[in-house]
Amino acid sequence: MIRFSTGDLLQAKTEALVNTVNTVGVMGKGIALQFKEAFPHNYKIYADTCKRHELAPGKLLAVWDNNMLLGKRLIINFPTKTHWRKPSEYSFVEDGLIALRELISEQKISSIAVPPLGCGNGGLDWHIVKPMIEEHLDGLNSEIVVFEPNDHIKAILQKRAPTKAVKLTPARAQLLYALFAYESMGEHSSLFAANKLAYFYQRLGQPLQLTFTAQHYGPYAIGVEKVLYALNGVYLKGLEQGQAKAFEPLMLNYEKWQEVNDYINSELSPEAKAINQKLLALISGFSSDLSLEILATTDFILQHNPEFGIDEIMERIKSSSKRKGDLVKREYVEIAVGHLRDMELVESSFSF
């Protein structure tokens, strides 16, 4: 019997849970990240299997694991893609469903929860995948609970009480401090804002050990997202599945502001505190999304090409994307360069 549902699949009262995975041993985002945290034994077996190159599309990995809150579950790791960077493929879903039907029959699985296979980060169309699931899993002597795509899953997860302990570190506290300050300027926190603030922290001399590359909205480091995810659930919300869109608001927990501020005052060196103040001065007047993007992009270009003038900066910006070419005007870049020069991030000898 097949029935459809929505919500958090991990809360399903079924014997087995299907976890969509890649074949390179990474559970970094979405439902796979939830499985990684809830069932660490399963993750270890999965990662080891991938290291031995023994997992492939059409081949399932079934692992019994136990969670203190969720109980004992049979986790069925179901490859929908070969690499986490690649999209899912319908043929992988088809092959996996054939294998899943056999597994359910052989193991006499009484009930199983199935996610929208490949339709999240994998990019597949639910209207195509749903009939595939119905075709291959219909008629089994098992309760099949199929979870449909749900835009509200993040909100559902945000209502849960945090289950992890989070410790502040200087880097975590500084990023939170900067985000609180950024919101006091009338803006909202986001992955975009956090990346730009972390970028300028590092440029001002704070050793965050982050590697920034030029991306669609300016300098970006994947490590920023990892720092925020570590803080999620206690100091902020919005990264429940380890991901968010660039400008999607992150909700800071203002009940934690005093704790963050006290940590800054008691644990940071005078040099680090001075960098905090310099950062606030740097983004003052440049806190809007476009202004901050132009400021960071201009600085990033000049840091890697100190010989560039305004013309070369404009050419690099326009060649990076049509969006930037349409939005970024020469006068905006001139203002940004002037401000960077005033903040001593650009040589005082820079001439227009």
C-alpha positions as CSV (number, residue, x, y, z in Angstrom):
1,M,0.0,0.0,0.0
2,I,1.3,3.4,-1.0
3,R,0.3,6.6,0.8
4,F,1.7,10.1,0.4
5,S,2.7,12.5,3.2
6,T,4.7,15.6,3.9
7,G,6.9,16.8,6.7
8,D,10.1,15.4,8.3
9,L,10.8,11.9,6.9
10,L,13.1,11.1,9.8
11,Q,10.1,11.3,12.2
12,A,8.2,8.6,10.2
13,K,7.1,5.7,12.4
14,T,8.3,3.1,9.8
15,E,10.7,0.2,10.1
16,A,13.0,1.6,7.3
17,L,14.0,5.0,6.0
18,V,15.3,5.7,2.6
19,N,18.2,8.2,2.4
20,T,19.2,9.6,-1.0
21,V,22.9,9.8,-1.4
22,N,25.8,10.2,-3.9
23,T,28.5,7.6,-4.4
24,V,31.5,9.7,-3.2
25,G,30.8,9.5,0.6
26,V,29.5,13.1,1.1
27,M,26.3,13.9,3.1
28,G,26.6,17.6,3.0
29,K,23.2,19.1,2.5
30,G,19.4,18.4,2.6
31,I,18.0,15.2,3.9
32,A,21.3,13.4,3.7
33,L,22.8,15.8,6.2
34,Q,19.9,15.1,8.5
35,F,20.6,11.4,8.2
36,K,24.3,12.0,8.8
37,E,23.6,13.7,12.1
38,A,20.8,11.4,13.3
39,F,22.5,8.1,12.3
40,P,26.3,8.4,12.5
41,H,26.9,4.7,12.4
42,N,25.1,4.5,9.0
43,Y,27.2,7.4,7.8
44,K,30.5,5.7,8.7
45,I,29.4,2.5,6.9
46,Y,28.3,4.5,3.9
47,A,31.5,6.6,3.8
48,D,33.7,3.5,4.1
49,T,31.7,1.7,1.3
50,C,32.2,4.7,-0.9
51,K,36.0,4.8,-0.2
52,R,36.1,1.2,-1.5
53,H,34.1,2.2,-4.6
54,E,31.4,-0.4,-3.7
55,L,28.4,1.9,-4.0
56,A,26.9,2.7,-7.4
57,P,23.5,3.7,-8.9
58,G,21.1,0.8,-8.8
59,K,22.9,-0.7,-5.8
60,L,21.5,0.0,-2.3
61,L,23.3,0.0,1.0
62,A,21.1,-1.1,3.9
63,V,22.4,-0.4,7.5
64,W,20.7,-0.9,10.8
65,D,21.3,2.1,13.1
66,N,19.9,3.4,16.4
67,N,19.0,6.9,17.4
68,M,18.2,7.7,21.1
69,L,15.1,9.7,20.1
70,L,14.0,8.1,16.8
71,G,14.8,4.5,17.8
72,K,16.2,1.6,15.7
73,R,15.8,2.0,12.0
74,L,16.9,0.3,8.8
75,I,18.6,3.0,6.8
76,I,18.5,2.3,3.0
77,N,21.1,4.5,1.2
78,F,19.8,5.1,-2.3
79,P,22.2,6.6,-4.8
80,T,20.5,9.2,-7.1
81,K,23.7,10.8,-8.3
82,T,27.4,9.8,-8.7
83,H,28.9,13.0,-7.3
84,W,27.4,15.7,-5.0
85,R,28.2,18.4,-7.5
86,K,26.3,16.6,-10.2
87,P,22.5,16.4,-10.7
88,S,20.5,13.3,-10.1
89,E,19.4,11.2,-13.0
90,Y,16.1,9.5,-13.8
91,S,17.8,6.3,-14.8
92,F,19.5,6.1,-11.4
93,V,16.1,6.5,-9.7
94,E,14.7,3.8,-12.0
95,D,17.5,1.3,-11.3
96,G,17.3,2.1,-7.5
97,L,13.6,1.5,-7.4
98,I,14.0,-1.9,-9.0
99,A,16.5,-2.8,-6.4
100,L,14.4,-1.3,-3.6
101,R,11.4,-3.4,-4.5
102,E,13.6,-6.5,-4.4
103,L,15.0,-5.5,-1.0
104,I,11.6,-4.8,0.5
105,S,10.4,-8.3,-0.5
106,E,13.6,-10.1,0.5
107,Q,13.9,-8.5,3.9
108,K,10.1,-8.5,4.5
109,I,10.2,-4.9,5.4
110,S,6.9,-4.1,7.0
111,S,6.9,-0.3,6.5
112,I,9.2,2.2,4.7
113,A,9.5,5.9,4.3
114,V,10.6,7.2,0.9
115,P,11.7,10.8,0.1
116,P,11.0,12.6,-3.3
117,L,13.9,10.7,-4.9
118,G,16.3,13.2,-6.6
119,C,13.9,16.0,-6.5
120,G,15.6,18.3,-3.9
121,N,19.2,19.2,-4.6
122,G,19.2,16.6,-7.4
123,G,16.9,18.8,-9.6
124,L,14.6,16.1,-10.9
125,D,10.9,16.8,-11.7
126,W,8.5,15.3,-9.0
127,H,5.8,14.9,-11.7
128,I,8.1,12.4,-13.4
129,V,9.5,10.7,-10.3
130,K,6.2,10.2,-8.5
131,P,4.7,7.9,-11.2
132,M,8.0,6.0,-11.2
133,I,7.7,5.3,-7.5
134,E,4.1,4.3,-7.9
135,E,4.9,1.9,-10.8
136,H,7.8,0.1,-9.0
137,L,6.5,0.0,-5.4
138,D,2.8,-0.7,-5.9
139,G,1.4,-4.0,-4.8
140,L,4.0,-4.8,-2.2
141,N,2.9,-6.4,1.1
142,S,4.4,-3.3,2.9
143,E,3.3,0.1,4.0
144,I,5.1,2.6,1.6
145,V,5.0,6.2,2.9
146,V,6.2,8.5,0.2
147,F,7.1,12.0,1.3
148,E,6.4,14.6,-1.4
149,P,8.5,17.8,-1.9
150,N,7.6,20.3,0.8
151,D,8.6,23.9,0.7
152,H,7.8,24.2,4.4
153,I,10.3,21.6,5.7
154,K,12.7,24.2,6.8
155,A,10.1,25.9,8.9
156,I,9.1,22.6,10.4
157,L,12.7,21.9,11.4
158,Q,13.1,25.4,12.8
159,K,10.4,24.7,15.4
160,R,12.3,21.8,16.9
161,A,14.3,22.4,20.1
162,P,18.1,22.3,19.4
163,T,19.6,18.9,20.1
164,K,23.3,19.9,19.8
165,A,25.6,21.9,22.2
166,V,27.3,24.8,20.5
167,K,30.5,26.5,21.9
168,L,31.6,29.9,20.9
169,T,35.1,30.4,19.4
170,P,36.7,33.7,18.5
171,A,35.9,33.2,14.8
172,R,32.3,32.2,15.5
173,A,31.7,35.1,18.0
174,Q,33.2,37.7,15.6
175,L,31.0,36.5,12.7
176,L,27.9,36.6,14.9
177,Y,28.9,40.0,16.3
178,A,29.3,41.3,12.7
179,L,25.9,39.9,11.7
180,F,24.1,41.5,14.7
181,A,25.8,44.8,13.8
182,Y,24.8,44.4,10.2
183,E,21.2,44.0,11.1
184,S,21.4,47.1,13.3
185,M,22.1,49.0,10.1
186,G,18.7,47.9,8.8
187,E,19.7,44.9,6.7
188,H,19.0,41.2,7.2
189,S,21.5,38.4,7.8
190,S,22.1,36.0,4.9
191,L,24.8,33.7,3.5
192,F,25.6,36.6,1.1
193,A,26.1,39.1,4.0
194,A,28.1,36.6,6.1
195,N,30.5,35.8,3.2
196,K,31.2,39.5,2.6
197,L,31.7,40.2,6.3
198,A,34.0,37.3,6.7
199,Y,35.9,38.3,3.6
200,F,36.5,41.8,5.0
201,Y,37.4,40.4,8.5
202,Q,40.2,38.4,6.8
203,R,41.2,41.4,4.7
204,L,41.5,43.5,7.8
205,G,43.9,41.0,9.3
206,Q,41.8,38.5,11.2
207,P,43.2,35.0,10.4
208,L,40.0,33.0,9.7
209,Q,41.8,30.5,7.4
210,L,39.1,30.9,4.7
211,T,39.8,30.6,1.0
212,F,37.7,33.0,-1.0
213,T,37.0,32.7,-4.7
214,A,35.2,34.9,-7.2
215,Q,31.5,33.8,-7.5
216,H,28.3,35.2,-8.8
217,Y,27.7,37.6,-6.0
218,G,31.4,38.4,-5.2
219,P,33.9,36.7,-2.9
220,Y,32.7,33.5,-1.4
221,A,34.2,30.8,0.8
222,I,32.4,27.5,1.5
223,G,33.8,27.6,5.1
224,V,31.5,30.4,6.0
225,E,28.5,28.3,5.5
226,K,30.1,25.6,7.6
227,V,30.6,28.0,10.5
228,L,27.0,29.2,10.3
229,Y,25.7,25.6,10.2
230,A,27.6,24.9,13.4
231,L,25.8,27.8,15.0
232,N,22.4,26.9,13.6
233,G,19.7,26.0,16.0
234,V,21.2,27.9,18.9
235,Y,22.5,31.3,17.7
236,L,20.5,31.5,14.5
237,K,18.1,29.6,12.3
238,G,17.8,29.1,8.5
239,L,20.4,26.4,7.8
240,E,18.5,23.4,9.1
241,Q,19.5,21.3,6.1
242,G,22.9,22.8,5.7
243,Q,21.8,25.1,2.9
244,A,20.1,28.4,2.1
245,K,19.9,30.7,-0.9
246,A,22.3,33.6,-1.1
247,F,19.9,36.2,0.0
248,E,17.5,34.1,2.1
249,P,17.2,35.6,5.5
250,L,18.9,33.9,8.4
251,M,17.2,34.5,11.7
252,L,19.6,35.6,14.5
253,N,18.7,34.6,18.0
254,Y,18.6,38.0,19.8
255,E,18.4,36.2,23.2
256,K,22.0,35.3,22.6
257,W,23.3,38.8,21.7
258,Q,24.4,39.5,25.3
259,E,26.3,36.2,25.5
260,V,28.1,37.0,22.2
261,N,28.9,40.5,23.3
262,D,30.2,39.3,26.6
263,Y,32.4,36.8,24.8
264,I,33.8,39.4,22.5
265,N,34.7,41.7,25.5
266,S,36.2,39.0,27.6
267,E,37.9,36.6,25.2
268,L,39.1,38.6,22.2
269,S,42.5,40.3,22.1
270,P,42.7,44.1,21.8
271,E,43.8,43.6,18.2
272,A,40.7,41.5,17.3
273,K,38.4,44.1,19.0
274,A,40.1,46.8,16.9
275,I,39.4,44.8,13.8
276,N,35.7,44.6,14.8
277,Q,35.5,48.3,14.9
278,K,37.3,48.8,11.7
279,L,35.0,46.3,10.0
280,L,31.9,48.3,11.1
281,A,33.5,51.5,9.8
282,L,34.3,49.7,6.5
283,I,30.7,48.6,5.8
284,S,29.1,51.8,7.1
285,G,27.3,53.4,4.2
286,F,27.9,50.2,2.2
287,S,25.5,47.8,3.9
288,S,22.9,47.4,1.2
289,D,23.3,44.2,-0.8
290,L,24.5,45.8,-4.0
291,S,26.8,48.3,-2.2
292,L,28.4,45.5,-0.2
293,E,28.7,43.3,-3.3
294,I,30.4,46.1,-5.3
295,L,32.7,47.0,-2.4
296,A,33.8,43.4,-1.9
297,T,34.1,42.6,-5.6
298,T,36.2,45.7,-6.2
299,D,38.5,44.9,-3.4
300,F,38.9,41.3,-4.5
301,I,39.8,42.3,-8.0
302,L,42.4,44.8,-6.8
303,Q,43.8,42.4,-4.3
304,H,44.6,40.0,-7.1
305,N,45.3,42.7,-9.7
306,P,46.9,45.7,-7.9
307,E,48.0,47.2,-11.2
308,F,44.4,47.6,-12.4
309,G,42.8,51.0,-12.8
310,I,39.1,51.8,-12.9
311,D,38.8,50.8,-16.6
312,E,40.3,47.4,-16.0
313,I,38.1,46.9,-12.9
314,M,35.0,47.7,-14.9
315,E,36.0,45.4,-17.7
316,R,36.5,42.5,-15.2
317,I,33.2,43.2,-13.5
318,K,31.3,43.4,-16.8
319,S,32.9,40.2,-18.1
320,S,32.0,38.2,-15.0
321,S,28.2,38.3,-15.6
322,K,25.5,40.2,-17.5
323,R,23.8,40.9,-14.2
324,K,26.8,42.8,-12.9
325,G,27.4,44.4,-16.2
326,D,23.9,45.8,-16.1
327,L,23.9,46.8,-12.4
328,V,27.4,48.1,-11.7
329,K,28.1,51.7,-12.9
330,R,31.5,53.2,-13.1
331,E,30.7,55.8,-10.5
332,Y,29.8,53.1,-8.0
333,V,33.2,51.5,-8.5
334,E,34.9,54.9,-8.1
335,I,33.1,55.4,-4.8
336,A,34.1,51.9,-3.6
337,V,37.7,52.4,-4.5
338,G,37.8,55.8,-2.7
339,H,36.4,54.2,0.4
340,L,38.8,51.3,0.2
341,R,41.6,53.8,-0.1
342,D,40.4,55.7,2.9
343,M,40.3,52.4,4.9
344,E,43.9,51.7,3.8
345,L,42.9,48.5,1.9
346,V,44.0,50.1,-1.4
347,E,47.2,52.0,-2.0
348,S,46.9,55.7,-1.4
349,S,48.7,56.2,-4.7
350,F,45.7,54.8,-6.6
351,S,44.6,57.4,-9.1
352,F,41.4,57.7,-11.0
